Amino acid sequence: MTLELSISAAVVAAIISAAVSWLTTRITIKADAARLQREFQMDIATEAALKAMLTAAGFEKRSFEKLKHHLPGYETDNELRRALIRSGAVAFKRADGTELWGLLERNRGEVFK
């Protein structure tokens, strides 16, 4: 009888331990997801704004200076360039040296010449 109680107690302890472990894992995953969402919120918002500016009717390309004007706050120009690339944009140069950016999906003909 004592052996059966010990085994039953061990099984109950194992079930409780598994449940607590599962609950702790779920809470940790949710907290990490919320933290990552906060950390990447600016990147997500920037990429969405860039994509909107580069998909506007009549604007297949925009100058880097214009994009930078509408999205201030980057310490370096290369940070904004990386955001443009993450958004699906590619760079072009005008004859006068002006740096232009456009979405690859809208400028495939020029990119793959």
N, CA, C and O atoms as a GROMACS GRO file, in nm:
protein
  452
    1MET      N    1   0.082  -0.119   0.000
    1MET     CA    2   0.000   0.000   0.000
    1MET      C    3   0.086   0.126   0.000
    1MET      O    4   0.053   0.222  -0.069
    2THR      N    5   0.193   0.127   0.074
    2THR     CA    6   0.281   0.243   0.081
    2THR      C    7   0.352   0.265  -0.052
    2THR      O    8   0.373   0.380  -0.093
    3LEU      N    9   0.389   0.157  -0.118
    3LEU     CA   10   0.455   0.168  -0.248
    3LEU      C   11   0.361   0.230  -0.351
    3LEU      O   12   0.403   0.313  -0.432
    4GLU      N   13   0.234   0.189  -0.347
    4GLU     CA   14   0.135   0.244  -0.440
    4GLU      C   15   0.115   0.393  -0.416
    4GLU      O   16   0.103   0.470  -0.511
    5LEU      N   17   0.112   0.436  -0.289
    5LEU     CA   18   0.099   0.579  -0.257
    5LEU      C   19   0.221   0.656  -0.304
    5LEU      O   20   0.208   0.768  -0.354
    6SER      N   21   0.338   0.598  -0.289
    6SER     CA   22   0.460   0.666  -0.334
    6SER      C   23   0.459   0.683  -0.486
    6SER      O   24   0.497   0.788  -0.536
    7ILE      N   25   0.417   0.580  -0.558
    7ILE     CA   26   0.411   0.587  -0.703
    7ILE      C   27   0.306   0.689  -0.746
    7ILE      O   28   0.330   0.768  -0.837
    8SER      N   29   0.190   0.688  -0.682
    8SER     CA   30   0.084   0.785  -0.713
    8SER      C   31   0.130   0.927  -0.686
    8SER      O   32   0.104   1.017  -0.766
    9ALA      N   33   0.199   0.947  -0.576
    9ALA     CA   34   0.249   1.080  -0.542
    9ALA      C   35   0.352   1.125  -0.646
    9ALA      O   36   0.356   1.242  -0.684
   10ALA      N   37   0.435   1.033  -0.690
   10ALA     CA   38   0.537   1.066  -0.791
   10ALA      C   39   0.472   1.103  -0.924
   10ALA      O   40   0.516   1.196  -0.991
   11VAL      N   41   0.368   1.030  -0.962
   11VAL     CA   42   0.297   1.059  -1.087
   11VAL      C   43   0.230   1.196  -1.078
   11VAL      O   44   0.238   1.274  -1.173
   12VAL      N   45   0.166   1.225  -0.967
   12VAL     CA   46   0.100   1.355  -0.948
   12VAL      C   47   0.205   1.466  -0.951
   12VAL      O   48   0.182   1.570  -1.013
   13ALA      N   49   0.318   1.445  -0.886
   13ALA     CA   50   0.424   1.546  -0.884
   13ALA      C   51   0.478   1.569  -1.026
   13ALA      O   52   0.505   1.683  -1.065
   14ALA      N   53   0.493   1.461  -1.102
   14ALA     CA   54   0.542   1.474  -1.240
   14ALA      C   55   0.442   1.551  -1.326
   14ALA      O   56   0.482   1.634  -1.407
   15ILE      N   57   0.314   1.524  -1.309
   15ILE     CA   58   0.210   1.595  -1.386
   15ILE      C   59   0.208   1.742  -1.350
   15ILE      O   60   0.200   1.828  -1.438
   16ILE      N   61   0.217   1.772  -1.222
   16ILE     CA   62   0.218   1.912  -1.178
   16ILE      C   63   0.343   1.983  -1.230
   16ILE      O   64   0.336   2.097  -1.276
   17SER      N   65   0.456   1.915  -1.222
   17SER     CA   66   0.582   1.972  -1.271
   17SER      C   67   0.574   2.001  -1.421
   17SER      O   68   0.619   2.106  -1.466
   18ALA      N   69   0.517   1.908  -1.497
   18ALA     CA   70   0.503   1.928  -1.642
   18ALA      C   71   0.410   2.045  -1.672
   18ALA      O   72   0.437   2.125  -1.761
   19ALA      N   73   0.301   2.055  -1.597
   19ALA     CA   74   0.205   2.165  -1.618
   19ALA      C   75   0.269   2.300  -1.587
   19ALA      O   76   0.251   2.396  -1.661
   20VAL      N   77   0.343   2.307  -1.477
   20VAL     CA   78   0.410   2.432  -1.440
   20VAL      C   79   0.515   2.468  -1.545
   20VAL      O   80   0.529   2.584  -1.582
   21SER      N   81   0.588   2.369  -1.591
   21SER     CA   82   0.690   2.391  -1.694
   21SER      C   83   0.625   2.442  -1.822
   21SER      O   84   0.674   2.537  -1.882
   22TRP      N   85   0.516   2.381  -1.865
   22TRP     CA   86   0.445   2.423  -1.986
   22TRP      C   87   0.395   2.567  -1.971
   22TRP      O   88   0.410   2.648  -2.063
   23LEU      N   89   0.336   2.598  -1.856
   23LEU     CA   90   0.284   2.733  -1.832
   23LEU      C   91   0.396   2.836  -1.833
   23LEU      O   92   0.381   2.944  -1.892
   24THR      N   93   0.507   2.805  -1.768
   24THR     CA   94   0.622   2.896  -1.766
   24THR      C   95   0.675   2.920  -1.907
   24THR      O   96   0.708   3.032  -1.944
   25THR      N   97   0.683   2.814  -1.985
   25THR     CA   98   0.730   2.827  -2.124
   25THR      C   99   0.637   2.915  -2.205
   25THR      O  100   0.684   3.002  -2.278
   26ARG      N  101   0.508   2.896  -2.192
   26ARG     CA  102   0.410   2.979  -2.265
   26ARG      C  103   0.423   3.126  -2.228
   26ARG      O  104   0.421   3.213  -2.315
   27ILE      N  105   0.437   3.155  -2.099
   27ILE     CA  106   0.450   3.293  -2.053
   27ILE      C  107   0.579   3.354  -2.109
   27ILE      O  108   0.579   3.469  -2.154
   28THR      N  109   0.687   3.279  -2.107
   28THR     CA  110   0.815   3.328  -2.158
   28THR      C  111   0.807   3.355  -2.308
   28THR      O  112   0.857   3.458  -2.355
   29ILE      N  113   0.744   3.266  -2.382
   29ILE     CA  114   0.730   3.285  -2.527
   29ILE      C  115   0.649   3.411  -2.557
   29ILE      O  116   0.687   3.488  -2.645
   30LYS      N  117   0.539   3.431  -2.486
   30LYS     CA  118   0.457   3.551  -2.508
   30LYS      C  119   0.533   3.678  -2.473
   30LYS      O  120   0.524   3.778  -2.545
   31ALA      N  121   0.608   3.676  -2.363
   31ALA     CA  122   0.686   3.793  -2.323
   31ALA      C  123   0.794   3.823  -2.426
   31ALA      O  124   0.816   3.940  -2.460
   32ASP      N  125   0.862   3.720  -2.476
   32ASP     CA  126   0.966   3.739  -2.577
   32ASP      C  127   0.907   3.793  -2.707
   32ASP      O  128   0.966   3.880  -2.771
   33ALA      N  129   0.791   3.742  -2.746
   33ALA     CA  130   0.726   3.789  -2.869
   33ALA      C  131   0.690   3.937  -2.856
   33ALA      O  132   0.708   4.014  -2.951
   34ALA      N  133   0.638   3.977  -2.740
   34ALA     CA  134   0.602   4.117  -2.719
   34ALA      C  135   0.726   4.205  -2.720
   34ALA      O  136   0.723   4.315  -2.776
   35ARG      N  137   0.835   4.159  -2.661
   35ARG     CA  138   0.960   4.234  -2.658
   35ARG      C  139   1.014   4.251  -2.800
   35ARG      O  140   1.056   4.360  -2.838
   36LEU      N  141   1.015   4.144  -2.878
   36LEU     CA  142   1.062   4.152  -3.016
   36LEU      C  143   0.976   4.245  -3.100
   36LEU      O  144   1.027   4.319  -3.183
   37GLN      N  145   0.846   4.241  -3.078
   37GLN     CA  146   0.754   4.330  -3.151
   37GLN      C  147   0.788   4.475  -3.122
   37GLN      O  148   0.792   4.558  -3.213
   38ARG      N  149   0.814   4.507  -2.995
   38ARG     CA  150   0.851   4.644  -2.958
   38ARG      C  151   0.985   4.682  -3.021
   38ARG      O  152   1.001   4.794  -3.071
   39GLU      N  153   1.082   4.590  -3.017
   39GLU     CA  154   1.214   4.620  -3.071
   39GLU      C  155   1.211   4.645  -3.221
   39GLU      O  156   1.281   4.733  -3.270
   40PHE      N  157   1.130   4.570  -3.293
   40PHE     CA  158   1.130   4.581  -3.438
   40PHE      C  159   1.016   4.668  -3.492
   40PHE      O  160   0.998   4.677  -3.613
   41GLN      N  161   0.941   4.731  -3.404
   41GLN     CA  162   0.828   4.813  -3.446
   41GLN      C  163   0.873   4.927  -3.537
   41GLN      O  164   0.807   4.957  -3.636
   42MET      N  165   0.985   4.990  -3.504
   42MET     CA  166   1.034   5.100  -3.588
   42MET      C  167   1.076   5.048  -3.725
   42MET      O  168   1.047   5.110  -3.827
   43ASP      N  169   1.145   4.934  -3.728
   43ASP     CA  170   1.185   4.876  -3.856
   43ASP      C  171   1.064   4.842  -3.941
   43ASP      O  172   1.061   4.869  -4.061
   44ILE      N  173   0.964   4.782  -3.879
   44ILE     CA  174   0.843   4.744  -3.951
   44ILE      C  175   0.772   4.867  -4.005
   44ILE      O  176   0.728   4.870  -4.120
   45ALA      N  177   0.759   4.970  -3.921
   45ALA     CA  178   0.692   5.093  -3.963
   45ALA      C  179   0.770   5.163  -4.074
   45ALA      O  180   0.710   5.214  -4.169
   46THR      N  181   0.903   5.165  -4.064
   46THR     CA  182   0.986   5.228  -4.166
   46THR      C  183   0.970   5.157  -4.300
   46THR      O  184   0.951   5.221  -4.403
   47GLU      N  185   0.977   5.024  -4.297
   47GLU     CA  186   0.963   4.949  -4.421
   47GLU      C  187   0.825   4.967  -4.483
   47GLU      O  188   0.813   4.974  -4.605
   48ALA      N  189   0.723   4.975  -4.400
   48ALA     CA  190   0.588   4.998  -4.452
   48ALA      C  191   0.577   5.137  -4.516
   48ALA      O  192   0.517   5.152  -4.622
   49ALA      N  193   0.635   5.238  -4.452
   49ALA     CA  194   0.632   5.374  -4.507
   49ALA      C  195   0.710   5.381  -4.638
   49ALA      O  196   0.664   5.443  -4.734
   50LEU      N  197   0.826   5.317  -4.642
   50LEU     CA  198   0.905   5.316  -4.766
   50LEU      C  199   0.830   5.248  -4.878
   50LEU      O  200   0.826   5.297  -4.991
   51LYS      N  201   0.771   5.135  -4.847
   51LYS     CA  202   0.697   5.061  -4.949
   51LYS      C  203   0.580   5.145  -5.001
   51LYS      O  204   0.552   5.146  -5.121
   52ALA      N  205   0.512   5.215  -4.911
   52ALA     CA  206   0.400   5.301  -4.953
   52ALA      C  207   0.449   5.414  -5.044
   52ALA      O  208   0.384   5.446  -5.144
   53MET      N  209   0.562   5.475  -5.008
   53MET     CA  210   0.615   5.584  -5.091
   53MET      C  211   0.661   5.533  -5.228
   53MET      O  212   0.651   5.605  -5.328
   54LEU      N  213   0.711   5.411  -5.232
   54LEU     CA  214   0.764   5.358  -5.358
   54LEU      C  215   0.658   5.288  -5.443
   54LEU      O  216   0.686   5.251  -5.557
   55THR      N  217   0.538   5.269  -5.389
   55THR     CA  218   0.430   5.210  -5.469
   55THR      C  219   0.326   5.314  -5.510
   55THR      O  220   0.229   5.281  -5.578
   56ALA      N  221   0.345   5.439  -5.468
   56ALA     CA  222   0.250   5.544  -5.503
   56ALA      C  223   0.243   5.560  -5.655
   56ALA      O  224   0.345   5.553  -5.724
   57ALA      N  225   0.124   5.580  -5.704
   57ALA     CA  226   0.103   5.596  -5.849
   57ALA      C  227   0.188   5.711  -5.903
   57ALA      O  228   0.193   5.819  -5.844
   58GLY      N  229   0.255   5.686  -6.014
   58GLY     CA  230   0.335   5.790  -6.077
   58GLY      C  231   0.476   5.803  -6.021
   58GLY      O  232   0.554   5.885  -6.070
   59PHE      N  233   0.510   5.725  -5.921
   59PHE     CA  234   0.642   5.733  -5.860
   59PHE      C  235   0.708   5.595  -5.860
   59PHE      O  236   0.708   5.526  -5.758
   60GLU      N  237   0.763   5.558  -5.974
   60GLU     CA  238   0.834   5.430  -5.979
   60GLU      C  239   0.967   5.438  -5.907
   60GLU      O  240   1.018   5.338  -5.856
   61LYS      N  241   1.024   5.559  -5.903
   61LYS     CA  242   1.150   5.582  -5.832
   61LYS      C  243   1.139   5.714  -5.756
   61LYS      O  244   1.066   5.805  -5.794
   62ARG      N  245   1.213   5.720  -5.646
   62ARG     CA  246   1.222   5.843  -5.568
   62ARG      C  247   1.367   5.869  -5.533
   62ARG      O  248   1.447   5.777  -5.520
   63SER      N  249   1.400   5.996  -5.519
   63SER     CA  250   1.538   6.029  -5.484
   63SER      C  251   1.564   5.991  -5.339
   63SER      O  252   1.475   5.995  -5.254
   64PHE      N  253   1.689   5.955  -5.314
   64PHE     CA  254   1.727   5.919  -5.177
   64PHE      C  255   1.704   6.038  -5.084
   64PHE      O  256   1.660   6.021  -4.971
   65GLU      N  257   1.735   6.157  -5.132
   65GLU     CA  258   1.718   6.278  -5.050
   65GLU      C  259   1.571   6.298  -5.010
   65GLU      O  260   1.543   6.338  -4.897
   66LYS      N  261   1.479   6.272  -5.102
   66LYS     CA  262   1.336   6.287  -5.073
   66LYS      C  263   1.292   6.183  -4.970
   66LYS      O  264   1.219   6.215  -4.876
   67LEU      N  265   1.337   6.060  -4.987
   67LEU     CA  266   1.304   5.955  -4.891
   67LEU      C  267   1.360   5.990  -4.753
   67LEU      O  268   1.293   5.974  -4.651
   68LYS      N  269   1.485   6.037  -4.751
   68LYS     CA  270   1.549   6.075  -4.625
   68LYS      C  271   1.475   6.192  -4.558
   68LYS      O  272   1.463   6.197  -4.436
   69HIS      N  273   1.427   6.283  -4.640
   69HIS     CA  274   1.351   6.398  -4.588
   69HIS      C  275   1.225   6.351  -4.514
   69HIS      O  276   1.190   6.406  -4.409
   70HIS      N  277   1.158   6.251  -4.570
   70HIS     CA  278   1.033   6.205  -4.510
   70HIS      C  279   1.054   6.104  -4.397
   70HIS      O  280   0.961   6.076  -4.321
   71LEU      N  281   1.175   6.050  -4.386
   71LEU     CA  282   1.205   5.955  -4.278
   71LEU      C  283   1.332   6.000  -4.205
   71LEU      O  284   1.437   5.936  -4.217
   72PRO      N  285   1.323   6.109  -4.130
   72PRO     CA  286   1.441   6.156  -4.057
   72PRO      C  287   1.469   6.066  -3.936
   72PRO      O  288   1.386   5.982  -3.900
   73GLY      N  289   1.581   6.083  -3.876
   73GLY     CA  290   1.610   6.011  -3.754
   73GLY      C  291   1.714   5.902  -3.768
   73GLY      O  292   1.753   5.841  -3.669
   74TYR      N  293   1.759   5.877  -3.889
   74TYR     CA  294   1.864   5.777  -3.908
   74TYR      C  295   1.999   5.843  -3.887
   74TYR      O  296   2.025   5.951  -3.940
   75GLU      N  297   2.084   5.778  -3.809
   75GLU     CA  298   2.216   5.834  -3.781
   75GLU      C  299   2.303   5.839  -3.905
   75GLU      O  300   2.380   5.934  -3.924
   76THR      N  301   2.291   5.738  -3.990
   76THR     CA  302   2.370   5.737  -4.113
   76THR      C  303   2.278   5.709  -4.232
   76THR      O  304   2.171   5.650  -4.217
   77ASP      N  305   2.322   5.751  -4.347
   77ASP     CA  306   2.245   5.724  -4.469
   77ASP      C  307   2.239   5.574  -4.496
   77ASP      O  308   2.140   5.525  -4.550
   78ASN      N  309   2.345   5.502  -4.460
   78ASN     CA  310   2.347   5.358  -4.487
   78ASN      C  311   2.240   5.281  -4.408
   78ASN      O  312   2.193   5.176  -4.454
   79GLU      N  313   2.202   5.331  -4.291
   79GLU     CA  314   2.094   5.266  -4.217
   79GLU      C  315   1.964   5.274  -4.298
   79GLU      O  316   1.889   5.177  -4.306
   80LEU      N  317   1.938   5.391  -4.356
   80LEU     CA  318   1.818   5.407  -4.439
   80LEU      C  319   1.830   5.322  -4.566
   80LEU      O  320   1.731   5.265  -4.611
   81ARG      N  321   1.947   5.315  -4.622
   81ARG     CA  322   1.966   5.229  -4.740
   81ARG      C  323   1.936   5.083  -4.708
   81ARG      O  324   1.873   5.014  -4.788
   82ARG      N  325   1.980   5.036  -4.592
   82ARG     CA  326   1.950   4.898  -4.552
   82ARG      C  327   1.799   4.877  -4.535
   82ARG      O  328   1.747   4.771  -4.571
   83ALA      N  329   1.730   4.977  -4.482
   83ALA     CA  330   1.583   4.967  -4.468
   83ALA      C  331   1.519   4.962  -4.607
   83ALA      O  332   1.422   4.889  -4.628
   84LEU      N  333   1.571   5.039  -4.701
   84LEU     CA  334   1.520   5.036  -4.838
   84LEU      C  335   1.538   4.897  -4.898
   84LEU      O  336   1.446   4.844  -4.962
   85ILE      N  337   1.653   4.838  -4.880
   85ILE     CA  338   1.679   4.704  -4.933
   85ILE      C  339   1.585   4.602  -4.869
   85ILE      O  340   1.531   4.516  -4.938
   86ARG      N  341   1.565   4.611  -4.736
   86ARG     CA  342   1.471   4.520  -4.669
   86ARG      C  343   1.329   4.537  -4.722
   86ARG      O  344   1.249   4.444  -4.719
   87SER      N  345   1.299   4.657  -4.770
   87SER     CA  346   1.165   4.685  -4.825
   87SER      C  347   1.148   4.633  -4.967
   87SER      O  348   1.038   4.636  -5.021
   88GLY      N  349   1.256   4.586  -5.027
   88GLY     CA  350   1.248   4.534  -5.163
   88GLY      C  351   1.289   4.635  -5.268
   88GLY      O  352   1.257   4.619  -5.385
   89ALA      N  353   1.361   4.739  -5.227
   89ALA     CA  354   1.402   4.844  -5.320
   89ALA      C  355   1.543   4.819  -5.372
   89ALA      O  356   1.624   4.751  -5.310
   90VAL      N  357   1.569   4.877  -5.488
   90VAL     CA  358   1.702   4.872  -5.550
   90VAL      C  359   1.741   5.016  -5.588
   90VAL      O  360   1.655   5.102  -5.608
   91ALA      N  361   1.872   5.038  -5.599
   91ALA     CA  362   1.924   5.172  -5.625
   91ALA      C  363   1.950   5.194  -5.774
   91ALA      O  364   1.983   5.100  -5.847
   92PHE      N  365   1.935   5.319  -5.815
   92PHE     CA  366   1.965   5.363  -5.951
   92PHE      C  367   2.039   5.495  -5.940
   92PHE      O  368   2.033   5.562  -5.837
   93LYS      N  369   2.110   5.532  -6.046
   93LYS     CA  370   2.177   5.663  -6.052
   93LYS      C  371   2.133   5.734  -6.178
   93LYS      O  372   2.134   5.675  -6.286
   94ARG      N  373   2.095   5.860  -6.164
   94ARG     CA  374   2.067   5.945  -6.280
   94ARG      C  375   2.199   5.988  -6.341
   94ARG      O  376   2.305   5.972  -6.281
   95ALA      N  377   2.190   6.042  -6.459
   95ALA     CA  378   2.311   6.092  -6.528
   95ALA      C  379   2.380   6.200  -6.446
   95ALA      O  380   2.502   6.212  -6.450
   96ASP      N  381   2.302   6.279  -6.371
   96ASP     CA  382   2.360   6.387  -6.290
   96ASP      C  383   2.414   6.337  -6.156
   96ASP      O  384   2.463   6.416  -6.075
   97GLY      N  385   2.405   6.204  -6.131
   97GLY     CA  386   2.459   6.147  -6.008
   97GLY      C  387   2.358   6.132  -5.895
   97GLY      O  388   2.390   6.078  -5.790
   98THR      N  389   2.236   6.179  -5.917
   98THR     CA  390   2.132   6.168  -5.814
   98THR      C  391   2.101   6.021  -5.787
   98THR      O  392   2.082   5.942  -5.879
   99GLU      N  393   2.098   5.986  -5.660
   99GLU     CA  394   2.067   5.849  -5.619
   99GLU      C  395   1.916   5.832  -5.613
   99GLU      O  396   1.846   5.903  -5.541
  100LEU      N  397   1.866   5.735  -5.689
  100LEU     CA  398   1.723   5.705  -5.692
  100LEU      C  399   1.700   5.565  -5.638
  100LEU      O  400   1.788   5.479  -5.647
  101TRP      N  401   1.582   5.542  -5.582
  101TRP     CA  402   1.544   5.412  -5.531
  101TRP      C  403   1.405   5.378  -5.582
  101TRP      O  404   1.317   5.463  -5.587
  102GLY      N  405   1.387   5.252  -5.618
  102GLY     CA  406   1.257   5.203  -5.661
  102GLY      C  407   1.242   5.057  -5.624
  102GLY      O  408   1.341   4.987  -5.602
  103LEU      N  409   1.119   5.013  -5.616
  103LEU     CA  410   1.095   4.872  -5.582
  103LEU      C  411   1.138   4.783  -5.698
  103LEU      O  412   1.112   4.814  -5.814
  104LEU      N  413   1.202   4.674  -5.666
  104LEU     CA  414   1.246   4.579  -5.768
  104LEU      C  415   1.127   4.531  -5.850
  104LEU      O  416   1.136   4.519  -5.972
  105GLU      N  417   1.015   4.504  -5.784
  105GLU     CA  418   0.897   4.452  -5.855
  105GLU      C  419   0.844   4.551  -5.958
  105GLU      O  420   0.779   4.510  -6.054
  106ARG      N  421   0.869   4.680  -5.940
  106ARG     CA  422   0.822   4.781  -6.034
  106ARG      C  423   0.928   4.821  -6.137
  106ARG      O  424   0.896   4.890  -6.234
  107ASN      N  425   1.052   4.778  -6.117
  107ASN     CA  426   1.162   4.821  -6.203
  107ASN      C  427   1.244   4.704  -6.257
  107ASN      O  428   1.361   4.721  -6.289
  108ARG      N  429   1.183   4.588  -6.268
  108ARG     CA  430   1.255   4.469  -6.315
  108ARG      C  431   1.318   4.490  -6.452
  108ARG      O  432   1.429   4.444  -6.477
  109GLY      N  433   1.249   4.558  -6.541
  109GLY     CA  434   1.301   4.580  -6.675
  109GLY      C  435   1.432   4.655  -6.676
  109GLY      O  436   1.518   4.627  -6.759
  110GLU      N  437   1.450   4.750  -6.586
  110GLU     CA  438   1.572   4.828  -6.580
  110GLU      C  439   1.684   4.754  -6.507
  110GLU      O  440   1.802   4.773  -6.539
  111VAL      N  441   1.648   4.672  -6.411
  111VAL     CA  442   1.748   4.602  -6.332
  111VAL      C  443   1.812   4.489  -6.411
  111VAL      O  444   1.933   4.466  -6.401
  112PHE      N  445   1.732   4.420  -6.490
  112PHE     CA  446   1.783   4.302  -6.560
  112PHE      C  447   1.812   4.329  -6.708
  112PHE      O  448   1.786   4.243  -6.792
  113LYS      N  449   1.864   4.447  -6.738
  113LYS     CA  450   1.900   4.480  -6.877
  113LYS      C  451   2.029   4.414  -6.914
  113LYS      O  452   2.077   4.430  -7.027
   0.00000   0.00000   0.00000
